[in-house]
Amino acid sequence: MRGIRRKRSVLDLGCGAPYNAVVQRRGLWLVILFLLFAGLFGYWRYWEWRGHRFDDVILAASARYAIEPALVKAVVWRESWFDPQARGRAGEMGLMQIRAAAGQEWARAERIKTYSPAQLLDAGTNALAGAWYLRKLLRRYQPADNPLPYALADYNAGRSRVLQWNKGAAATNSAVFIEQIDFPGTRRYVRAVLRRYEHYRPVFPQPKYPIP
C-alpha cells in the first residue's frame, strides 16, 4: 500500500506542473484582454472628449452670427479635426482653417482694431471668423434651393470655381450643382461636410433664428 501511495503522489506531482502552466496562461490572457479593453475604452474616451471640447465655442460663434452650430461643427470636423493649432499648406489656420485675408476681412467688418493673424490660432477667435465667413457665403447663394453645397464648395475651392460649376440648372438646383463639381476633392469635401452636418443636427438644439 505504501508503494502505491508513493506512486500516486509522484503522479500527482507530475500532473501539477501542466495544470499550473495552464492557469498561468489563462491569467496572462485575462491580463492582456483587460489591458486591451482598457486601451480601447481610453481611446474612445479621448476621441469623445476631442470631438466635444469646443462645443461651447461653436455654440457662442453660431449664436453670434445666427448660423446653425451643427454646420460650424461639421466644417471644424472636416477642416482641422478639432485641432486649434492646425495649419494648412496654403496658410490656413486654426479650427476652421481660416486664411489671413479672410480673418482680416472679418476683423474689418467687426471693427476690431487689435486683430492680428496669429489670433486665428485661438479657438474662440477662429470660430467667430469662420462662422461669420460661412454666413457670408450662405447669403451669397440664397437663390438656390439649398445654399449649403454652394457655400461649402466656395469655402473649399473659392468663388471663381463655384461660378464655373453653377451654370444652367446648377445655378439653383443643388443636387445638379454637386454633380457639376469637377474637382473630386471638393465634391468629396461638400458631401462629407453635409453628412456630418446631418449627423450633428440632433446633438444641438434647433436655433430659434432664421438660417441665413
Z-matrix of the N, CA and C atoms (Angstrom, degrees):
N
C 1 1.470
C 2 1.527 1 111.68
N 3 1.382 2 113.32 1 -36.98
C 4 1.449 3 116.56 2 179.07
C 5 1.521 4 111.31 3 -63.50
N 6 1.355 5 114.75 4 -39.58
C 7 1.469 6 118.63 5 179.22
C 8 1.512 7 111.89 6 -63.92
N 9 1.306 8 117.35 7 -38.33
C 10 1.463 9 121.62 8 179.23
C 11 1.510 10 110.24 9 -67.48
N 12 1.339 11 114.80 10 -43.07
C 13 1.459 12 118.59 11 -179.87
C 14 1.527 13 110.98 12 -63.65
N 15 1.325 14 116.34 13 -41.00
C 16 1.449 15 119.68 14 179.45
C 17 1.514 16 110.76 15 -64.46
N 18 1.337 17 116.67 16 -38.04
C 19 1.463 18 120.22 17 179.80
C 20 1.513 19 110.76 18 -66.62
N 21 1.323 20 117.32 19 -39.65
C 22 1.454 21 120.52 20 179.15
C 23 1.528 22 111.16 21 -64.25
N 24 1.325 23 116.34 22 -40.44
C 25 1.456 24 118.52 23 179.70
C 26 1.518 25 110.92 24 -64.59
N 27 1.315 26 118.11 25 -34.04
C 28 1.457 27 121.30 26 177.04
C 29 1.520 28 110.51 27 -67.83
N 30 1.360 29 116.07 28 -40.74
C 31 1.464 30 120.22 29 177.10
C 32 1.514 31 111.02 30 -63.39
N 33 1.357 32 115.02 31 -41.88
C 34 1.452 33 118.24 32 179.91
C 35 1.521 34 111.00 33 -61.13
N 36 1.314 35 116.39 34 -41.30
C 37 1.457 36 119.79 35 178.25
C 38 1.514 37 111.60 36 -64.12
N 39 1.335 38 114.70 37 -36.95
C 40 1.469 39 119.00 38 -179.94
C 41 1.519 40 111.86 39 -67.15
N 42 1.329 41 119.09 40 -32.97
C 43 1.465 42 122.17 41 179.62
C 44 1.525 43 111.62 42 -79.87
N 45 1.327 44 118.10 43 -22.79
C 46 1.451 45 120.72 44 -175.67
C 47 1.509 46 112.94 45 -67.58
N 48 1.309 47 119.29 46 -37.34
C 49 1.464 48 121.35 47 -177.75
C 50 1.523 49 112.44 48 -63.38
N 51 1.358 50 120.69 49 -49.56
C 52 1.478 51 119.77 50 176.36
C 53 1.517 52 112.66 51 -61.26
N 54 1.324 53 116.96 52 -36.49
C 55 1.464 54 120.06 53 -179.93
C 56 1.527 55 110.82 54 -64.37
N 57 1.325 56 115.36 55 -44.99
C 58 1.466 57 119.07 56 178.45
C 59 1.523 58 111.57 57 -62.41
N 60 1.329 59 116.97 58 -36.54
C 61 1.469 60 120.83 59 179.18
C 62 1.524 61 110.35 60 -65.19
N 63 1.348 62 116.72 61 -39.39
C 64 1.461 63 120.84 62 178.31
C 65 1.525 64 110.25 63 -64.39
N 66 1.321 65 116.12 64 -43.23
C 67 1.461 66 120.89 65 179.57
C 68 1.527 67 110.44 66 -62.08
N 69 1.333 68 115.95 67 -42.36
C 70 1.463 69 119.86 68 179.85
C 71 1.525 70 111.61 69 -64.52
N 72 1.342 71 115.85 70 -40.49
C 73 1.470 72 119.15 71 179.30
C 74 1.522 73 110.94 72 -65.18
N 75 1.322 74 115.98 73 -41.66
C 76 1.461 75 119.41 74 177.98
C 77 1.526 76 110.79 75 -62.76
N 78 1.330 77 116.09 76 -42.54
C 79 1.455 78 119.35 77 178.05
C 80 1.520 79 112.32 78 -62.07
N 81 1.337 80 115.82 79 -39.24
C 82 1.459 81 120.57 80 178.38
C 83 1.520 82 111.06 81 -63.92
N 84 1.345 83 116.40 82 -42.59
C 85 1.470 84 120.22 83 179.09
C 86 1.530 85 111.40 84 -65.22
N 87 1.319 86 116.32 85 -36.63
C 88 1.466 87 119.26 86 177.68
C 89 1.527 88 111.09 87 -64.63
N 90 1.336 89 115.67 88 -40.89
C 91 1.462 90 119.54 89 177.85
C 92 1.521 91 110.26 90 -63.76
N 93 1.342 92 116.79 91 -43.54
C 94 1.472 93 121.11 92 179.64
C 95 1.522 94 110.68 93 -62.20
N 96 1.345 95 116.87 94 -44.48
C 97 1.465 96 120.41 95 179.25
C 98 1.519 97 111.41 96 -63.79
N 99 1.323 98 116.21 97 -39.27
C 100 1.467 99 119.74 98 178.45
C 101 1.523 100 110.78 99 -63.56
N 102 1.329 101 116.87 100 -46.31
C 103 1.463 102 120.77 101 179.80
C 104 1.524 103 111.45 102 -63.70
N 105 1.345 104 115.38 103 -38.16
C 106 1.461 105 119.17 104 178.28
C 107 1.524 106 110.62 105 -64.66
N 108 1.324 107 116.45 106 -45.65
C 109 1.464 108 120.55 107 178.59
C 110 1.527 109 111.00 108 -62.36
N 111 1.326 110 116.63 109 -44.58
C 112 1.462 111 120.44 110 179.50
C 113 1.529 112 110.95 111 -61.73
N 114 1.352 113 116.48 112 -40.34
C 115 1.461 114 120.06 113 178.37
C 116 1.512 115 112.26 114 -64.57
N 117 1.339 116 116.68 115 -43.56
C 118 1.464 117 120.35 116 179.16
C 119 1.528 118 111.31 117 -65.14
N 120 1.324 119 115.70 118 -40.13
C 121 1.461 120 119.21 119 178.81
C 122 1.529 121 110.65 120 -65.01
N 123 1.337 122 116.41 121 -43.33
C 124 1.457 123 120.13 122 178.01
C 125 1.519 124 112.08 123 -62.96
N 126 1.330 125 116.51 124 -39.43
C 127 1.470 126 121.27 125 178.16
C 128 1.529 127 110.29 126 -62.98
N 129 1.337 128 115.74 127 -44.86
C 130 1.467 129 120.51 128 179.09
C 131 1.524 130 110.50 129 -62.67
N 132 1.333 131 117.54 130 -42.99
C 133 1.458 132 120.91 131 -179.50
C 134 1.528 133 110.82 132 -64.11
N 135 1.325 134 116.60 133 -38.19
C 136 1.460 135 119.87 134 179.62
C 137 1.516 136 110.89 135 -62.88
N 138 1.338 137 117.08 136 -46.40
C 139 1.450 138 119.45 137 -178.34
C 140 1.530 139 112.10 138 -70.33
N 141 1.336 140 116.65 139 -30.27
C 142 1.464 141 119.87 140 173.49
C 143 1.530 142 109.91 141 -64.05
N 144 1.316 143 115.98 142 -45.93
C 145 1.468 144 120.27 143 178.81
C 146 1.525 145 110.20 144 -63.44
N 147 1.330 146 117.30 145 -45.24
C 148 1.455 147 120.98 146 -178.13
C 149 1.530 148 110.86 147 -60.77
N 150 1.328 149 116.74 148 -39.59
C 151 1.452 150 120.56 149 -176.79
C 152 1.519 151 114.73 150 -75.41
N 153 1.340 152 117.37 151 -13.65
C 154 1.472 153 119.46 152 -176.60
C 155 1.526 154 113.76 153 -120.36
N 156 1.310 155 118.17 154 -3.94
C 157 1.461 156 118.73 155 -172.05
C 158 1.530 157 113.42 156 -69.31
N 159 1.341 158 117.56 157 -18.28
C 160 1.459 159 119.78 158 179.65
C 161 1.535 160 112.35 159 -108.26
N 162 1.319 161 117.07 160 16.27
C 163 1.469 162 119.55 161 -178.85
C 164 1.526 163 111.82 162 -60.41
N 165 1.332 164 117.41 163 -40.23
C 166 1.475 165 119.46 164 179.85
C 167 1.523 166 111.23 165 -64.88
N 168 1.327 167 116.32 166 -39.61
C 169 1.471 168 121.14 167 177.99
C 170 1.524 169 110.13 168 -64.10
N 171 1.329 170 115.80 169 -42.97
C 172 1.466 171 120.96 170 -179.68
C 173 1.524 172 110.79 171 -65.56
N 174 1.320 173 116.63 172 -42.49
C 175 1.464 174 120.25 173 179.09
C 176 1.527 175 111.23 174 -62.97
N 177 1.325 176 116.81 175 -41.01
C 178 1.464 177 120.30 176 -179.41
C 179 1.533 178 111.02 177 -65.51
N 180 1.318 179 117.03 178 -43.98
C 181 1.472 180 120.36 179 -179.98
C 182 1.520 181 110.64 180 -67.46
N 183 1.321 182 116.91 181 -39.28
C 184 1.464 183 120.97 182 179.73
C 185 1.526 184 111.15 183 -64.70
N 186 1.320 185 116.27 184 -42.30
C 187 1.464 186 119.94 185 178.67
C 188 1.533 187 111.05 186 -66.42
N 189 1.320 188 115.88 187 -36.91
C 190 1.468 189 119.95 188 -178.89
C 191 1.522 190 111.94 189 -61.94
N 192 1.346 191 116.23 190 -37.29
C 193 1.465 192 119.88 191 -175.90
C 194 1.531 193 113.45 192 -114.66
N 195 1.338 194 115.53 193 15.89
C 196 1.472 195 121.13 194 174.53
C 197 1.525 196 112.30 195 51.41
N 198 1.322 197 115.54 196 56.32
C 199 1.451 198 121.70 197 179.13
C 200 1.527 199 107.74 198 -133.97
N 201 1.299 200 117.48 199 148.81
C 202 1.464 201 120.42 200 -175.24
C 203 1.530 202 111.44 201 -63.09
N 204 1.326 203 118.30 202 128.19
C 205 1.465 204 120.49 203 177.81
C 206 1.526 205 112.69 204 -61.90
N 207 1.331 206 117.28 205 -30.43
C 208 1.468 207 119.85 206 178.50
C 209 1.524 208 111.24 207 -62.07
N 210 1.321 209 116.64 208 -35.90
C 211 1.463 210 120.34 209 179.13
C 212 1.527 211 110.53 210 -70.84
N 213 1.323 212 116.62 211 -44.80
C 214 1.464 213 119.98 212 178.74
C 215 1.526 214 110.10 213 -60.33
N 216 1.318 215 116.36 214 -44.75
C 217 1.472 216 119.72 215 -178.96
C 218 1.524 217 111.05 216 -66.21
N 219 1.320 218 118.01 217 -36.71
C 220 1.460 219 120.65 218 178.29
C 221 1.528 220 111.09 219 -63.32
N 222 1.325 221 116.55 220 -38.82
C 223 1.471 222 120.31 221 177.53
C 224 1.525 223 109.95 222 -68.53
N 225 1.337 224 117.28 223 -42.08
C 226 1.468 225 120.44 224 176.54
C 227 1.522 226 110.14 225 -58.52
N 228 1.320 227 116.32 226 -45.98
C 229 1.470 228 121.33 227 179.49
C 230 1.520 229 111.53 228 -56.55
N 231 1.322 230 117.21 229 -44.78
C 232 1.467 231 120.62 230 -176.61
C 233 1.521 232 112.41 231 -77.96
N 234 1.313 233 116.89 232 -35.20
C 235 1.459 234 119.70 233 -174.11
C 236 1.528 235 113.29 234 -78.55
N 237 1.324 236 117.38 235 -43.54
C 238 1.468 237 118.99 236 -172.05
C 239 1.523 238 114.48 237 -133.22
N 240 1.318 239 117.07 238 -4.35
C 241 1.470 240 121.44 239 -174.40
C 242 1.530 241 110.37 240 52.00
N 243 1.332 242 115.49 241 42.63
C 244 1.459 243 124.37 242 173.24
C 245 1.536 244 113.15 243 67.39
N 246 1.314 245 116.10 244 29.78
C 247 1.464 246 120.75 245 177.15
C 248 1.530 247 108.81 246 -104.49
N 249 1.343 248 118.57 247 107.34
C 250 1.471 249 120.17 248 -176.41
C 251 1.526 250 113.56 249 -69.46
N 252 1.325 251 117.26 250 -14.81
C 253 1.460 252 120.87 251 -179.98
C 254 1.528 253 112.69 252 -100.49
N 255 1.317 254 117.36 253 8.68
C 256 1.471 255 120.72 254 -177.57
C 257 1.525 256 110.82 255 -63.73
N 258 1.319 257 115.38 256 142.85
C 259 1.467 258 121.81 257 176.80
C 260 1.518 259 108.94 258 -131.48
N 261 1.338 260 115.80 259 136.55
C 262 1.456 261 121.09 260 179.96
C 263 1.515 262 111.90 261 -95.21
N 264 1.316 263 115.18 262 167.12
C 265 1.471 264 120.71 263 -178.22
C 266 1.524 265 112.30 264 -67.55
N 267 1.330 266 117.17 265 -25.16
C 268 1.466 267 120.54 266 -178.97
C 269 1.531 268 112.14 267 -100.29
N 270 1.328 269 116.20 268 18.23
C 271 1.454 270 119.72 269 177.59
C 272 1.509 271 114.97 270 93.46
N 273 1.331 272 118.28 271 6.06
C 274 1.458 273 120.60 272 178.55
C 275 1.540 274 109.53 273 -66.82
N 276 1.323 275 115.51 274 149.30
C 277 1.462 276 119.79 275 -174.60
C 278 1.522 277 112.03 276 -137.01
N 279 1.324 278 115.05 277 144.13
C 280 1.448 279 121.81 278 167.10
C 281 1.515 280 117.10 279 78.56
N 282 1.325 281 114.39 280 -166.88
C 283 1.460 282 122.43 281 -173.73
C 284 1.521 283 113.13 282 -52.47
N 285 1.339 284 116.78 283 -46.89
C 286 1.458 285 121.15 284 -175.12
C 287 1.522 286 112.53 285 -105.47
N 288 1.353 287 114.84 286 12.85
C 289 1.465 288 121.47 287 176.22
C 290 1.530 289 111.64 288 51.59
N 291 1.313 290 114.51 289 59.01
C 292 1.462 291 122.23 290 -179.57
C 293 1.524 292 109.86 291 -84.88
N 294 1.318 293 117.20 292 134.38
C 295 1.464 294 120.49 293 174.00
C 296 1.521 295 109.94 294 -81.35
N 297 1.317 296 114.72 295 157.87
C 298 1.464 297 120.09 296 -177.27
C 299 1.523 298 111.70 297 -57.80
N 300 1.350 299 117.24 298 -39.90
C 301 1.473 300 120.38 299 -178.43
C 302 1.524 301 110.87 300 -64.80
N 303 1.337 302 117.09 301 -41.33
C 304 1.466 303 119.99 302 178.75
C 305 1.516 304 110.59 303 -66.85
N 306 1.331 305 116.57 304 -39.12
C 307 1.456 306 119.54 305 177.18
C 308 1.521 307 112.11 306 -63.33
N 309 1.321 308 115.67 307 -39.66
C 310 1.457 309 120.19 308 177.95
C 311 1.527 310 111.12 309 -65.14
N 312 1.331 311 115.83 310 -39.17
C 313 1.467 312 120.22 311 178.34
C 314 1.522 313 110.63 312 -62.37
N 315 1.323 314 116.06 313 -42.62
C 316 1.468 315 120.73 314 177.41
C 317 1.528 316 110.64 315 -62.36
N 318 1.339 317 116.36 316 -45.34
C 319 1.460 318 120.02 317 -178.06
C 320 1.523 319 111.16 318 -62.87
N 321 1.334 320 117.20 319 -39.00
C 322 1.462 321 119.45 320 177.30
C 323 1.515 322 111.52 321 -65.16
N 324 1.341 323 115.59 322 -42.91
C 325 1.466 324 119.54 323 179.85
C 326 1.524 325 111.43 324 -62.40
N 327 1.319 326 116.17 325 -33.97
C 328 1.463 327 120.98 326 -179.08
C 329 1.526 328 112.68 327 -93.28
N 330 1.331 329 115.76 328 0.02
C 331 1.475 330 121.54 329 179.21
C 332 1.529 331 111.91 330 57.58
N 333 1.330 332 114.66 331 45.28
C 334 1.466 333 121.03 332 177.13
C 335 1.527 334 107.68 333 -94.35
N 336 1.303 335 117.05 334 107.51
C 337 1.461 336 121.50 335 -173.39
C 338 1.536 337 112.58 336 -82.53
N 339 1.310 338 117.31 337 -21.12
C 340 1.464 339 120.41 338 -176.17
C 341 1.528 340 112.56 339 -97.10
N 342 1.325 341 117.06 340 15.55
C 343 1.467 342 120.34 341 -176.59
C 344 1.527 343 111.98 342 -70.64
N 345 1.336 344 115.01 343 143.16
C 346 1.466 345 121.44 344 169.29
C 347 1.527 346 107.23 345 -142.21
N 348 1.341 347 118.48 346 150.20
C 349 1.472 348 120.55 347 -177.95
C 350 1.526 349 113.77 348 -55.59
N 351 1.321 350 117.78 349 -29.59
C 352 1.465 351 120.20 350 -179.99
C 353 1.527 352 112.13 351 -60.98
N 354 1.328 353 116.68 352 -24.04
C 355 1.463 354 120.51 353 179.64
C 356 1.526 355 112.41 354 -67.35
N 357 1.329 356 116.74 355 -15.76
C 358 1.466 357 119.65 356 177.87
C 359 1.523 358 112.11 357 -68.85
N 360 1.322 359 117.42 358 -12.53
C 361 1.465 360 120.47 359 175.14
C 362 1.525 361 111.95 360 -83.00
N 363 1.334 362 115.77 361 -6.27
C 364 1.466 363 119.98 362 171.18
C 365 1.525 364 108.23 363 -84.46
N 366 1.329 365 117.20 364 127.06
C 367 1.468 366 121.29 365 -173.55
C 368 1.526 367 112.25 366 -58.54
N 369 1.325 368 117.69 367 -42.40
C 370 1.454 369 120.37 368 -178.54
C 371 1.515 370 112.64 369 -65.71
N 372 1.327 371 116.66 370 -45.01
C 373 1.462 372 120.99 371 178.75
C 374 1.518 373 110.85 372 -63.80
N 375 1.318 374 116.59 373 -43.16
C 376 1.459 375 120.70 374 -178.81
C 377 1.522 376 111.47 375 -63.68
N 378 1.332 377 116.70 376 -43.10
C 379 1.462 378 120.33 377 179.20
C 380 1.526 379 111.32 378 -63.41
N 381 1.323 380 116.93 379 -38.74
C 382 1.467 381 120.36 380 177.99
C 383 1.530 382 110.67 381 -64.01
N 384 1.324 383 116.34 382 -47.82
C 385 1.464 384 119.85 383 179.80
C 386 1.522 385 111.01 384 -63.37
N 387 1.325 386 116.63 385 -40.96
C 388 1.466 387 120.15 386 -179.30
C 389 1.511 388 112.94 387 -68.39
N 390 1.337 389 117.12 388 -40.98
C 391 1.467 390 120.20 389 178.29
C 392 1.527 391 110.43 390 -65.34
N 393 1.330 392 116.58 391 -41.06
C 394 1.471 393 120.45 392 176.94
C 395 1.520 394 110.56 393 -60.39
N 396 1.324 395 117.05 394 -43.59
C 397 1.461 396 121.14 395 -177.89
C 398 1.535 397 110.98 396 -68.42
N 399 1.319 398 116.85 397 -39.76
C 400 1.466 399 120.05 398 176.82
C 401 1.527 400 111.18 399 -61.92
N 402 1.326 401 116.67 400 -43.12
C 403 1.466 402 119.66 401 178.45
C 404 1.530 403 110.80 402 -60.65
N 405 1.309 404 116.29 403 -40.91
C 406 1.458 405 120.85 404 178.00
C 407 1.535 406 110.59 405 -60.10
N 408 1.328 407 117.19 406 -43.44
C 409 1.465 408 120.37 407 -179.53
C 410 1.522 409 111.73 408 -69.16
N 411 1.319 410 117.15 409 -39.14
C 412 1.468 411 120.04 410 178.71
C 413 1.528 412 110.91 411 -62.24
N 414 1.322 413 116.79 412 -40.93
C 415 1.461 414 120.37 413 178.54
C 416 1.534 415 111.16 414 -66.15
N 417 1.299 416 115.91 415 -31.08
C 418 1.471 417 120.58 416 -178.79
C 419 1.523 418 111.54 417 -63.77
N 420 1.335 419 117.21 418 -30.14
C 421 1.464 420 120.53 419 -173.97
C 422 1.529 421 112.38 420 -114.80
N 423 1.310 422 117.20 421 30.18
C 424 1.461 423 121.65 422 -179.90
C 425 1.525 424 114.82 423 -58.88
N 426 1.339 425 120.73 424 -32.83
C 427 1.473 426 118.90 425 -179.48
C 428 1.529 427 114.00 426 -62.91
N 429 1.330 428 118.06 427 -18.95
C 430 1.468 429 120.49 428 -178.11
C 431 1.527 430 110.92 429 -73.68
N 432 1.327 431 116.27 430 158.81
C 433 1.465 432 120.30 431 178.34
C 434 1.524 433 111.68 432 -64.34
N 435 1.312 434 116.71 433 -30.19
C 436 1.459 435 122.75 434 176.12
C 437 1.528 436 107.90 435 -146.02
N 438 1.320 437 117.97 436 104.80
C 439 1.468 438 119.61 437 -175.47
C 440 1.527 439 114.71 438 -71.89
N 441 1.328 440 117.85 439 -12.05
C 442 1.458 441 120.53 440 -175.26
C 443 1.535 442 113.51 441 -57.72
N 444 1.337 443 119.99 442 -52.85
C 445 1.473 444 118.40 443 -178.87
C 446 1.523 445 112.94 444 -58.84
N 447 1.322 446 117.22 445 -37.61
C 448 1.469 447 121.05 446 178.93
C 449 1.534 448 110.62 447 -65.17
N 450 1.329 449 115.85 448 -46.31
C 451 1.460 450 119.80 449 -179.54
C 452 1.525 451 111.36 450 -63.60
N 453 1.319 452 116.71 451 -40.52
C 454 1.462 453 119.92 452 -179.77
C 455 1.529 454 111.79 453 -68.93
N 456 1.322 455 116.84 454 -38.75
C 457 1.466 456 120.04 455 176.55
C 458 1.527 457 110.11 456 -64.15
N 459 1.325 458 116.55 457 -40.15
C 460 1.458 459 121.67 458 177.06
C 461 1.526 460 110.10 459 -63.88
N 462 1.311 461 117.10 460 -43.62
C 463 1.467 462 122.54 461 179.66
C 464 1.525 463 110.36 462 -59.44
N 465 1.320 464 116.33 463 -37.96
C 466 1.465 465 120.97 464 -175.73
C 467 1.521 466 113.63 465 -86.62
N 468 1.332 467 116.74 466 -43.17
C 469 1.467 468 120.17 467 -171.62
C 470 1.513 469 114.83 468 -115.33
N 471 1.334 470 118.35 469 -13.32
C 472 1.455 471 121.38 470 179.12
C 473 1.514 472 113.47 471 100.21
N 474 1.321 473 115.09 472 158.12
C 475 1.474 474 121.34 473 -176.41
C 476 1.523 475 112.65 474 -63.97
N 477 1.325 476 117.72 475 -38.17
C 478 1.469 477 119.53 476 -177.19
C 479 1.522 478 111.25 477 -60.53
N 480 1.318 479 117.28 478 -36.42
C 481 1.469 480 120.52 479 178.07
C 482 1.523 481 110.94 480 -69.64
N 483 1.333 482 116.38 481 -41.23
C 484 1.461 483 119.76 482 179.10
C 485 1.521 484 110.42 483 -60.32
N 486 1.321 485 117.01 484 -39.34
C 487 1.462 486 120.41 485 179.19
C 488 1.531 487 111.84 486 -65.04
N 489 1.307 488 117.14 487 -23.77
C 490 1.470 489 120.44 488 175.43
C 491 1.524 490 111.52 489 -77.83
N 492 1.327 491 115.82 490 -29.13
C 493 1.461 492 119.90 491 -173.53
C 494 1.526 493 114.41 492 -94.88
N 495 1.331 494 118.36 493 -19.50
C 496 1.472 495 118.84 494 -174.67
C 497 1.533 496 112.23 495 -98.09
N 498 1.312 497 115.33 496 47.00
C 499 1.455 498 120.87 497 177.12
C 500 1.530 499 110.58 498 -88.05
N 501 1.322 500 116.22 499 149.96
C 502 1.463 501 120.90 500 176.00
C 503 1.509 502 112.36 501 61.99
N 504 1.335 503 115.51 502 -133.26
C 505 1.467 504 120.39 503 -178.16
C 506 1.523 505 111.80 504 -62.58
N 507 1.333 506 116.38 505 -26.06
C 508 1.461 507 120.28 506 -178.73
C 509 1.518 508 112.35 507 -67.63
N 510 1.320 509 117.66 508 -12.08
C 511 1.466 510 120.27 509 -179.95
C 512 1.522 511 111.92 510 -66.80
N 513 1.326 512 116.90 511 -29.32
C 514 1.465 513 120.35 512 -178.70
C 515 1.523 514 113.39 513 -128.28
N 516 1.321 515 118.12 514 -15.74
C 517 1.468 516 122.28 515 -179.60
C 518 1.529 517 108.55 516 -98.06
N 519 1.317 518 116.78 517 107.40
C 520 1.464 519 120.73 518 -173.69
C 521 1.527 520 112.99 519 -66.12
N 522 1.339 521 117.27 520 -33.84
C 523 1.464 522 119.76 521 179.11
C 524 1.529 523 110.43 522 -65.20
N 525 1.322 524 115.95 523 -43.08
C 526 1.470 525 120.19 524 176.95
C 527 1.531 526 109.68 525 -65.01
N 528 1.322 527 115.75 526 -40.01
C 529 1.460 528 119.58 527 -179.49
C 530 1.531 529 111.43 528 -59.06
N 531 1.326 530 117.34 529 -45.50
C 532 1.466 531 120.60 530 -179.35
C 533 1.524 532 110.66 531 -59.10
N 534 1.331 533 116.19 532 -40.56
C 535 1.467 534 119.62 533 178.74
C 536 1.526 535 111.83 534 -68.35
N 537 1.330 536 116.67 535 -24.78
C 538 1.464 537 120.96 536 -179.63
C 539 1.523 538 112.71 537 -77.41
N 540 1.304 539 117.20 538 -17.40
C 541 1.472 540 120.49 539 -178.69
C 542 1.525 541 108.64 540 -66.70
N 543 1.315 542 116.50 541 115.48
C 544 1.460 543 119.37 542 -176.31
C 545 1.530 544 113.15 543 -100.24
N 546 1.340 545 116.21 544 12.00
C 547 1.460 546 121.40 545 168.93
C 548 1.533 547 106.87 546 -99.37
N 549 1.326 548 118.67 547 106.76
C 550 1.473 549 118.99 548 -178.84
C 551 1.527 550 112.89 549 -54.87
N 552 1.331 551 116.93 550 -37.91
C 553 1.458 552 119.13 551 -179.80
C 554 1.517 553 112.41 552 -64.06
N 555 1.329 554 117.62 553 -41.11
C 556 1.465 555 120.79 554 178.52
C 557 1.521 556 111.05 555 -69.53
N 558 1.332 557 117.08 556 -39.40
C 559 1.463 558 119.44 557 178.17
C 560 1.526 559 110.30 558 -62.02
N 561 1.334 560 117.00 559 -43.01
C 562 1.463 561 120.38 560 177.51
C 563 1.524 562 110.71 561 -64.82
N 564 1.316 563 116.16 562 -38.74
C 565 1.459 564 120.61 563 179.27
C 566 1.527 565 110.68 564 -60.97
N 567 1.316 566 116.75 565 -49.39
C 568 1.473 567 121.08 566 -178.68
C 569 1.523 568 110.50 567 -60.23
N 570 1.312 569 116.84 568 -47.30
C 571 1.468 570 120.03 569 -178.63
C 572 1.520 571 111.74 570 -65.58
N 573 1.329 572 117.03 571 -39.65
C 574 1.466 573 120.24 572 -179.45
C 575 1.528 574 110.98 573 -65.20
N 576 1.323 575 117.63 574 -43.85
C 577 1.465 576 120.20 575 -179.36
C 578 1.524 577 110.67 576 -67.93
N 579 1.318 578 117.49 577 -38.31
C 580 1.467 579 120.08 578 178.10
C 581 1.528 580 110.89 579 -63.20
N 582 1.325 581 117.51 580 -41.60
C 583 1.471 582 120.27 581 177.91
C 584 1.522 583 110.74 582 -64.51
N 585 1.314 584 116.38 583 -43.92
C 586 1.463 585 119.74 584 -179.37
C 587 1.531 586 111.10 585 -67.55
N 588 1.308 587 116.33 586 -35.08
C 589 1.469 588 121.28 587 175.69
C 590 1.528 589 110.62 588 -59.21
N 591 1.323 590 116.76 589 -45.61
C 592 1.466 591 120.04 590 177.75
C 593 1.521 592 110.97 591 -65.78
N 594 1.318 593 116.39 592 -32.98
C 595 1.462 594 120.92 593 178.14
C 596 1.533 595 111.65 594 -65.96
N 597 1.327 596 116.53 595 -38.50
C 598 1.462 597 121.19 596 -177.02
C 599 1.525 598 113.82 597 -83.42
N 600 1.304 599 118.70 598 -20.61
C 601 1.464 600 120.65 599 -174.18
C 602 1.530 601 113.26 600 -55.76
N 603 1.343 602 119.89 601 -43.36
C 604 1.470 603 118.43 602 179.45
C 605 1.527 604 113.29 603 -67.65
N 606 1.330 605 116.92 604 -18.81
C 607 1.465 606 120.67 605 -177.07
C 608 1.524 607 111.40 606 -73.62
N 609 1.328 608 116.40 607 -34.81
C 610 1.456 609 121.28 608 -176.36
C 611 1.524 610 110.34 609 -102.53
N 612 1.323 611 117.57 610 146.19
C 613 1.475 612 119.38 611 173.54
C 614 1.508 613 110.21 612 -64.50
N 615 1.323 614 115.89 613 141.72
C 616 1.451 615 119.34 614 -179.82
C 617 1.521 616 109.95 615 -66.20
N 618 1.323 617 116.87 616 129.45
C 619 1.471 618 119.88 617 -178.49
C 620 1.523 619 112.07 618 -64.36
N 621 1.325 620 115.72 619 150.03
C 622 1.461 621 121.33 620 -179.63
C 623 1.522 622 112.05 621 -89.69
N 624 1.323 623 116.61 622 -9.21
C 625 1.464 624 120.45 623 -179.52
C 626 1.519 625 109.88 624 -94.72
N 627 1.315 626 117.99 625 153.62
C 628 1.471 627 120.19 626 177.85
C 629 1.519 628 111.00 627 -68.92
N 630 1.333 629 116.44 628 139.28
C 631 1.452 630 121.03 629 178.98
C 632 1.530 631 108.72 630 -77.33
N 633 1.352 632 117.20 631 130.86
C 634 1.473 633 119.66 632 -177.55
C 635 1.521 634 111.78 633 -66.28
